Protein backbone atom coordinates (compact mmCIF):
# COMPACT_ATOMS: atom_id res chain seq x y z
CA UNK A 1 0.00 0.00 0.00
CA UNK A 2 2.95 2.31 0.47
CA UNK A 3 3.97 1.99 -3.19
CA UNK A 4 0.91 3.81 -4.69
CA UNK A 5 1.12 6.52 -2.03
CA UNK A 6 4.85 6.89 -2.59
CA UNK A 7 4.28 7.13 -6.37
CA UNK A 8 1.64 9.83 -5.87
CA UNK A 9 3.95 11.76 -3.58
CA UNK A 10 6.76 11.48 -6.14
CA UNK A 11 4.44 12.80 -8.88
CA UNK A 12 3.36 15.72 -6.72
CA UNK A 13 6.96 16.64 -5.87
CA UNK A 14 8.04 16.35 -9.51
CA UNK A 15 5.19 18.62 -10.62
CA UNK A 16 5.97 21.05 -7.82
CA UNK A 17 9.63 21.20 -8.93
CA UNK A 18 8.93 21.49 -12.68
CA UNK A 19 6.15 24.11 -12.48
CA UNK A 20 8.47 27.05 -11.67
CA UNK A 21 10.94 25.96 -14.36
CA UNK A 22 8.16 25.71 -16.93
CA UNK A 23 6.88 29.14 -15.92
CA UNK A 24 10.33 30.71 -16.28
CA UNK A 25 10.84 29.04 -19.64
CA UNK A 26 7.53 30.39 -20.94
CA UNK A 27 8.35 33.90 -19.76
CA UNK A 28 11.82 33.85 -21.29
CA UNK A 29 10.49 32.58 -24.64
CA UNK A 30 8.48 35.76 -25.05
CA UNK A 31 11.47 37.89 -24.11
CA UNK A 32 14.05 36.58 -26.55
CA UNK A 33 16.42 39.10 -28.00
CA UNK A 34 15.74 40.13 -31.58
CA UNK A 35 18.03 38.42 -34.11
CA UNK A 36 18.96 41.40 -36.28
CA UNK A 37 21.05 39.16 -38.59
CA UNK A 38 17.72 37.98 -40.05
CA UNK A 39 16.70 41.54 -40.98
CA UNK A 40 15.56 41.89 -44.61
CA UNK A 41 14.24 45.46 -44.44
CA UNK A 42 14.45 48.43 -42.07
CA UNK A 43 12.28 51.41 -43.01
CA UNK A 44 12.28 54.76 -41.29
CA UNK A 45 9.04 56.74 -41.70
CA UNK A 46 8.58 60.50 -41.87
CA UNK A 47 6.70 61.75 -38.81
CA UNK A 48 5.13 64.54 -40.92
CA UNK A 49 3.09 61.87 -42.72
CA UNK A 50 1.85 60.11 -39.55
CA UNK A 51 -1.96 59.94 -39.37
CA UNK A 52 -2.90 62.98 -37.30
CA UNK A 53 -5.84 61.38 -35.55
CA UNK A 54 -4.10 58.19 -34.39
CA UNK A 55 -1.66 57.06 -31.78
CA UNK A 56 1.49 55.31 -33.05
CA UNK A 57 0.22 52.06 -31.53
CA UNK A 58 -2.93 52.13 -33.64
CA UNK A 59 -1.47 52.73 -37.12
CA UNK A 60 -3.12 50.35 -39.57
CA UNK A 61 -1.24 48.66 -42.40
CA UNK A 62 -3.02 51.06 -44.77
CA UNK A 63 -1.85 54.06 -42.70
CA UNK A 64 1.72 52.81 -42.95
CA UNK A 65 1.48 52.33 -46.73
CA UNK A 66 0.45 55.99 -47.05
CA UNK A 67 3.43 57.30 -45.07
CA UNK A 68 6.71 58.46 -46.61
CA UNK A 69 9.71 56.30 -45.73
CA UNK A 70 13.29 55.49 -46.57
CA UNK A 71 14.72 51.99 -46.88
CA UNK A 72 17.99 51.87 -44.95
CA UNK A 73 21.11 49.96 -45.92
CA UNK A 74 20.71 46.46 -44.44
CA UNK A 75 24.37 45.99 -43.58
CA UNK A 76 24.46 49.26 -41.66
CA UNK A 77 21.09 48.67 -39.98
CA UNK A 78 22.15 45.20 -38.88
CA UNK A 79 25.49 46.45 -37.57
CA UNK A 80 23.93 49.25 -35.52
CA UNK A 81 20.77 47.50 -34.30
CA UNK A 82 22.75 44.46 -33.15
CA UNK A 83 24.33 46.72 -30.54
CA UNK A 84 20.97 47.55 -28.92
CA UNK A 85 20.65 46.12 -25.43
CA UNK A 86 17.26 44.98 -24.11
CA UNK A 87 16.04 46.66 -20.96
CA UNK A 88 14.04 44.89 -18.29
CA UNK A 89 11.48 46.47 -16.01
CA UNK A 90 12.09 50.03 -17.17
CA UNK A 91 9.51 52.39 -18.59
CA UNK A 92 10.29 55.57 -20.43
CA UNK A 93 8.33 58.76 -20.88
CA UNK A 94 8.05 59.90 -24.49
CA UNK A 95 8.25 63.55 -25.38
CA UNK A 96 8.21 62.70 -29.05
CA UNK A 97 8.88 59.73 -31.25
CA UNK A 98 9.68 58.42 -34.69
CA UNK A 99 8.46 55.24 -36.33
CA UNK A 100 10.26 52.42 -38.14
CA UNK A 101 9.37 48.98 -39.43
CA UNK A 102 11.73 46.00 -39.28
CA UNK A 103 11.01 42.99 -41.50
CA UNK A 104 12.75 39.65 -40.98
CA UNK A 105 13.56 36.63 -43.17
CA UNK A 106 10.66 34.64 -41.68
CA UNK A 107 8.21 37.36 -42.81
CA UNK A 108 7.69 38.80 -39.33
CA UNK A 109 7.30 42.57 -39.15
CA UNK A 110 8.10 44.50 -36.00
CA UNK A 111 6.89 48.04 -35.43
CA UNK A 112 9.52 50.16 -33.75
CA UNK A 113 8.91 53.39 -31.79
CA UNK A 114 12.09 55.46 -31.61
CA UNK A 115 12.71 58.19 -29.06
CA UNK A 116 13.46 61.64 -30.44
CA UNK A 117 16.30 61.67 -27.93
CA UNK A 118 17.80 58.78 -29.87
CA UNK A 119 19.17 56.62 -27.10
CA UNK A 120 16.39 54.07 -26.92
CA UNK A 121 13.51 52.51 -28.80
CA UNK A 122 10.57 50.25 -28.12
CA UNK A 123 9.72 47.16 -30.10
CA UNK A 124 5.96 47.73 -30.19
CA UNK A 125 5.38 44.19 -31.44
CA UNK A 126 7.32 42.51 -28.63
CA UNK A 127 6.58 45.30 -26.12
CA UNK A 128 10.20 45.59 -25.07
CA UNK A 129 12.56 48.53 -24.69
CA UNK A 130 16.12 48.64 -26.05
CA UNK A 131 18.88 51.15 -25.53
CA UNK A 132 22.20 52.15 -27.02
CA UNK A 133 25.10 52.98 -24.71
CA UNK A 134 28.46 54.65 -25.17
CA UNK A 135 29.98 53.95 -28.60
CA UNK A 136 26.84 52.11 -29.73
CA UNK A 137 24.89 55.31 -29.01
CA UNK A 138 27.24 57.30 -31.22
CA UNK A 139 26.89 54.73 -34.01
CA UNK A 140 23.10 54.79 -33.68
CA UNK A 141 22.97 58.61 -33.68
CA UNK A 142 25.09 58.73 -36.86
CA UNK A 143 22.99 56.03 -38.57
CA UNK A 144 19.76 57.78 -37.60
CA UNK A 145 20.86 61.29 -38.58
CA UNK A 146 22.19 60.19 -41.99
CA UNK A 147 19.08 58.19 -42.84
CA UNK A 148 16.62 60.78 -41.58
CA UNK A 149 18.43 63.52 -43.54
CA UNK A 150 18.28 61.31 -46.66
CA UNK A 151 14.56 60.77 -46.08
CA UNK A 152 13.93 64.52 -46.03
CA UNK A 153 16.08 65.12 -49.13
CA UNK A 154 14.09 62.41 -50.90
CA UNK A 155 10.78 64.01 -49.86
CA UNK A 156 11.92 67.51 -50.88
CA UNK A 157 12.84 66.22 -54.34
CA UNK A 158 9.35 64.69 -54.74
CA UNK A 159 7.33 67.65 -53.43
CA UNK A 160 8.03 70.00 -56.40
CA UNK A 161 6.64 67.26 -58.69
CA UNK A 162 3.49 67.05 -56.55
CA UNK A 163 3.00 70.84 -56.72
CA UNK A 164 3.29 70.76 -60.52
CA UNK A 165 0.72 67.94 -60.74
CA UNK A 166 -1.69 69.82 -58.44
CA UNK A 167 -1.80 72.92 -60.70
C-alpha angles and dihedrals in degrees: 000000000000092000097067091044091047090049091051091049090049091051092049092049092047091051091046091053096044098045096074091045091050090048092051091047092052092049093048092049090063092047101053117142116256113259100225091182086076092057113129099171138014115186126186114204129212111247090212088070096049113123104265096215098050139075116237089249092059101050109134123218087254091053090053093049089056094053125093114246145167125225108227127217106272096216092053094042091050092047094051100037092049087067093060113112120213116239123215126210096355126123125195132206114230121219091174138341148199129216133230136170124218119198122193136204092258090058095255116143122204122197112219126201110201124199116238085227087064102218099100145021139191125231097221091193095054094029093229133131124227131189140195119222134194112327092005088058091054091049091049093048091051093046091048097045094048094048096043091049089050090050092055093046089052092050093047090053091052098045097070088055090052092050091052091050092049093057 
